[in-house]
Structure formats: structure tokens, C-alpha cells
Amino acid sequence: MGNANMGWLFYKKMYAKGDDATHIEATMNDLLKINEIEEEMLDVYHTFNLETIYPGLLIGSGYPHGLGVDSDAKIGFYFDHTTGLPTIPGSSIKGTLRSLFGCNQKEHYPEAKKEFIRGLLGKPEIDVDALVAEIFEGVDPKTAKPLGIYQRDRFLEARIVKTSGRLLRDDYITPHKEPLKNPVPIRFIKVSPGVEYQFSFILNDGMITADEKLKLFFQLLQFHGIGAKSNVGYGQFARVDEAQFDRAQKKKQDALNEMAEKRRAEAAKAAREEELKNLPPEMAIFETEKEDMPALIKKLNNKEFDADMIIPLAKLVKAELQKNPNTWEKAKKKALDRKLVIEEILK
């Protein structure tokens, strides 16, 4: 089947016939058959890609889902409301990263987490609490005042950019409620291993540079993972060493620079075309053709323009050539010797 809205399948169509086990199973199969989804790179500078590994990624597990049917998924899942895809919300990424900075004294080992951050940054004296306030709360560490909206770091959703096959798979957990009874498996869905997410941020220089923040976030997500059940292996990503990270950043920067250059060229072309529209016809032709003056003179001589354009264009050529006396004298002699059509005005 085509790439239907996955969120709609999971939360709406699956229950269109109530607890009809056959319909639920068919819908679940449709959901799990959805194959490759690949999107273009976001035009955002501060990004990196991470690929899920076995057993996969579980997001939105706290959402209610499931009926008393064995084939149904008993654990919720997060799908983007618009696209229906299993994105990772920016708020979840922000919350996960913030928890690794040791800023909450009620957390386990806050001081060890701060030392870990200092070690990753290579800055043993940095004030991690002030860094947390800047990155996650938008507070200027120098003035203790809120930063302007465009000076704050922003956490965007992580989007799927590539898969190696099926996007989702089903899985089971088997809670042992009673030691002497066989457990009843509980079905749920997860993002498959081999799915590549693009994590995107809008970052600013501050206590550390925007590039240092990006690399720190990359290292922390590589270390900790994201999503539910990370303590048993879910939400982990394929290892990428720093050299690979740096090469990927260079490649991405080159691609973004190329995209920006292309946009500038297209904008300049559009502006030029608009400018030419407002010029007299002979001036528009001249501005378009003047970069190759010999070719323009040849076209004039061969009368490749409308008859009423010949003399006006020749006058513009003359004015351009007269800006350099040496060029003008040579062009005049050449035109007269070869009996060019502009000789009438070059005498």
C-alpha cells in the first residue's frame, strides 16, 4: 500500500469497527507494511543524523491505546499530527538533553553529570548551571535577564530522512505479574532499527559556540539515547566517531552553502529580469547582450534584430565603446573597414 498517514491508521482506522479483531489485525498489518520514507535535508545549519539500532526506538509510550484484543497494540505511540510520521518532538529532545546536565539536585549524581559535561567540552572551569540557564531557559548568563527570542537556542523536531525498509515493527514485553503463572505478552510498535533521524536546532554563540553546543548534543544523544525503555536498550543509535561527525558537518555545510548560492543566483536572476522589464526595448536588449560586444556588433551587422532596433542599439554600442578612447578608435576603424552596419553612426 502507499504511505498512508500512520497516525491515522494507529489511532483512528484501527478502531473504526470497535473491537473487531480481524479489522484491527488487518489495520496493524497495513501499518507495519509501510516502507521507505525519505525526506530532503532541512535547510538548517545546526543538524546531525543518527541511525536507530536494535531493538529500535519507542516514543509516546504514555499515550493511551489498546482494546481487549490480542492483536492490538497495548502501548501508545507518538505520530506527528500533520504528517502522521513518527517524529521526535523538540520538547522531548530538549528535556532529555537537559536531564543530562545535572541541573536538578534531586536527580541521581548531579555533580558527576556536570563533570561529564565539562569533560566533553574540554572546559574544566565552565559554570554548567549558567550554561543550562542559557541553553534551556533562555537566560543571559552575564545579565541574568531573558534573552531575546532570536538569541535563544531552539530545539526542532527530529525527522526521519532515510529508512532501510519497514519503518515500524511490532514487539512484545512479557511482565511477570505472578511468579507461578505464565506471563501474557503485551504487543506494541516501535521504530525499526536502521531508521535515520535528522536532529535539528537553531543555536547561537554564547558561553560556548553554536558549533560546540551542536557537538555536545550529538555526544550526549550518542551516550544516552532517547525515548522510552532506554534502560533495556531501546532508543540507542549507531556509533559515529568524532572524525565521521566532523566530515558529515563539512559535507552538510558545503551542501547548505551550495543551496544558498543557488538561491542567491536565482534571486539575482529574478531581480535582473524584473529590472529589464522596466527598461526601453533597445536598452533591455543591450543590457542582455553587452557582455559579448563583438557578438552584439556582428548581430547588428547581420540585421538579426528588428529594423527599428538597429540604430538605437548601435548608438548604445557607440556610447559604451567611447568610454575607452583606445577601444573606440579600434572599433571605429574595424567597423569602417568591414563596412559594418553601424558605420553610419561611427563616422
JODA-V581800 format. One record per run of one state. SS is the DSSP state (~ for helix, > for strand, _ for the rest). FROM is the first residue (numbers start at 0). TO is the last residue. If there is no record, write none. Layout:
[[SS;FROM;TO] [SS;FROM;TO]]
This chain:
[[_;0;4] [~;5;10] [_;11;11] [~;12;14] [_;15;19] [~;20;32] [_;33;44] [>;45;51] [_;52;55] [>;56;56] [_;57;86] [>;87;87] [_;88;88] [~;89;98] [_;99;108] [~;109;120] [_;121;126] [~;127;136] [_;137;137] [>;138;138] [_;139;144] [>;145;145] [_;146;147] [~;148;150] [_;151;152] [>;153;154] [_;155;156] [>;157;161] [_;162;166] [>;167;172] [_;173;184] [>;185;190] [_;191;194] [>;195;201] [_;202;208] [~;209;223] [_;224;228] [~;229;231] [_;232;235] [>;236;236] [_;237;240] [~;241;276] [_;277;279] [~;280;300] [_;301;305] [~;306;320] [_;321;323] [~;324;336] [_;337;341] [~;342;345] [_;346;346]]
